[in-house]
């Protein structure tokens, strides 16, 4: 996903019920199960900067959709929130209140930030369908949840963020995974060498 494509993607989210969730997923690089498992109690808007703690992952089991421990110990992480993300989270809070008012049987016992309209945990297929629809709309066919995590790494790298910081944001144990699997070059012109200044003799 190039910077221009990411801009089109973010613009398209304004019309999506899951737009706030997908915005968080792209800008913070959360795994699909991690973003679906976010709870309101994981949020601290009084901190400076506001923060979001990744503490669980939502996984399909024989007993249904359950909150489980994240993939690795380094997946437990606290991420700072930009004003744009705080705005999206507040919009989601309003959306959830609207859903609850419309559904007499609405129930969200885990206090999840993102749910189906009935309050139940999100089925991964809902997210896949939403992304496929957005992808077709903006000219990115085949867009899927894991592609957003790869896009996060690539966009951060393109912005000059250190590889170590990208790995920490994504919750990777090693920068090797970040560099070799998740980071993709989105700028065909190499420019790092332009910072090298050698005085003329």
C-alpha positions in Angstrom: 0.0 0.0 0.0 1.6 3.3 -1.1 1.1 6.6 0.7 -1.4 7.6 -2.0 -3.3 4.3 -1.7 -3.4 4.7 2.1 -4.9 8.1 1.7 -7.7 6.7 -0.5 -8.2 3.9 2.0 -8.6 6.3 5.0 -11.0 8.5 3.0 -13.2 5.5 2.3 -13.4 4.6 6.0 -15.7 7.6 6.7 -18.6 5.6 5.1 -17.9 2.4 7.0 -19.4 1.1 10.2 -16.1 -0.5 11.1 -14.2 2.6 9.9 -12.8 3.5 13.3 -11.5 -0.1 13.9 -9.8 -0.3 10.5 -8.2 3.2 11.0 -6.7 1.9 14.3 -5.6 -1.3 12.7 -3.8 0.6 9.9 -2.2 3.3 12.0 -1.1 1.1 14.9 -0.4 -2.1 13.0 -2.6 -4.3 15.3 -3.2 -7.9 14.3 -6.9 -8.6 13.3 -7.5 -10.5 16.6 -5.9 -7.8 18.7 -8.0 -4.9 17.3 -11.2 -7.0 17.7 -10.3 -7.7 21.3 -9.8 -4.1 22.4 -11.8 -3.2 25.5 -12.8 0.2 26.7 -10.9 -0.5 29.9 -7.7 -0.8 27.8 -8.0 2.8 26.9 -6.6 5.8 28.9 -7.5 9.1 27.4 -6.3 11.0 30.5 -2.7 10.0 29.8 -0.3 12.3 28.0 -0.4 11.1 25.2 -3.5 9.1 25.4 -2.8 5.4 25.3 -4.2 2.0 24.2 -3.0 -1.2 25.8 -3.0 -4.4 23.7 -3.8 -7.2 26.3 -5.8 -9.8 24.4 -6.6 -11.4 21.1 -10.1 -12.5 19.9 -10.0 -16.0 18.6 -12.5 -18.4 17.2 -12.7 -21.6 19.2 -15.0 -24.6 19.4 -16.7 -22.7 22.3 -17.2 -19.6 20.1 -15.3 -16.3 19.9 -13.1 -15.9 23.0 -10.6 -13.5 24.4 -7.2 -15.2 24.7 -3.6 -14.1 25.5 -1.9 -12.3 22.6 0.4 -14.2 20.2 3.7 -13.6 22.0 4.9 -11.8 25.2 6.0 -8.8 23.2 2.5 -8.6 21.8 1.5 -7.0 25.2 2.2 -3.4 24.5 1.0 0.2 25.2 0.7 2.4 22.2 0.3 6.2 22.2 -2.7 7.6 20.4 -2.7 10.6 17.9 -5.5 13.1 18.0 -6.9 11.5 14.9 -7.1 8.1 16.6 -8.7 9.7 19.8 -11.3 11.3 17.5 -12.0 7.9 15.9 -12.4 6.2 19.3 -14.8 8.8 20.5 -16.8 8.4 17.3 -16.9 4.6 17.9 -18.2 5.2 21.5 -21.1 7.2 20.0 -21.7 4.5 17.4 -21.8 1.8 20.0 -24.3 3.8 22.1 -26.5 4.1 19.0 -26.3 0.4 18.4 -27.2 -0.4 22.0 -30.2 2.0 21.9 -31.5 0.3 18.7 -31.1 -3.3 19.8 -33.3 -4.4 22.8 -31.2 -7.5 23.3 -27.9 -5.7 22.9 -25.2 -7.2 25.1 -21.5 -6.6 25.4 -20.3 -8.3 28.7 -16.6 -8.1 27.8 -16.8 -4.3 27.2 -15.4 -4.6 23.7 -14.8 -1.5 21.7 -15.8 -3.0 18.5 -18.7 -5.4 18.2 -21.4 -6.6 15.8 -24.6 -4.4 15.9 -26.0 -6.8 18.5 -23.0 -6.2 20.8 -21.6 -9.7 20.2 -17.8 -10.1 19.3 -17.0 -9.4 15.7 -16.8 -12.4 13.4 -13.6 -12.1 11.3 -15.6 -12.7 8.2 -17.3 -9.3 8.8 -14.0 -7.5 8.7 -12.8 -9.5 5.6 -16.0 -8.5 3.7 -15.7 -4.9 4.7 -12.0 -4.7 3.5 -12.8 -6.5 0.3 -15.6 -4.0 -0.4 -13.3 -1.1 0.3 -10.5 -2.6 -1.8 -12.8 -2.9 -4.8 -14.0 0.7 -4.3 -10.5 2.3 -4.2 -8.8 0.0 -6.7 -7.0 -2.4 -4.3 -8.7 -5.8 -5.0 -7.8 -8.5 -2.7 -7.4 -6.2 0.3 -7.5 -8.3 3.5 -6.9 -7.8 7.3 -3.3 -9.0 7.4 -2.4 -6.6 4.5 -3.1 -3.7 6.8 -0.4 -4.8 9.2 2.1 -5.1 6.4 1.0 -1.6 5.2 1.7 -0.2 8.6 5.3 -1.4 8.7 5.9 -0.2 5.1 4.4 3.3 5.7 6.3 3.8 8.9 9.5 2.8 7.3 8.8 5.1 4.4 8.3 7.9 6.9 11.8 7.3 8.3 10.8 5.6 11.5 13.5 3.4 13.0 13.1 -0.4 12.4 13.4 -1.0 16.1 10.5 1.3 16.8 8.4 -0.3 14.0 9.0 -3.7 15.5 8.0 -2.5 19.0 4.8 -0.9 17.6 3.8 -4.2 15.8 4.8 -6.3 18.8 7.5 -8.3 17.1 10.1 -10.2 19.1 12.8 -9.4 16.5 13.4 -6.7 13.9 14.3 -9.5 11.5 10.6 -10.4 11.1 9.7 -6.8 10.7 12.4 -6.2 8.1 12.1 -9.4 6.1 8.4 -10.2 6.2 6.4 -7.0 7.0 8.4 -4.1 5.6 8.0 -3.5 1.8 9.6 -0.8 -0.2 6.9 1.7 -1.4 9.3 4.3 -2.8 11.1 3.1 -5.9 13.7 6.0 -5.6 16.5 5.4 -3.1 17.3 8.6 -1.3 19.1 7.6 1.9 22.5 8.3 0.3 21.5 12.0 -0.3 22.2 12.6 3.4 25.9 11.8 2.8 27.8 15.0 2.3 31.5 14.8 1.4 33.4 18.1 1.1 35.0 18.8 -2.3 38.8 18.7 -2.3 
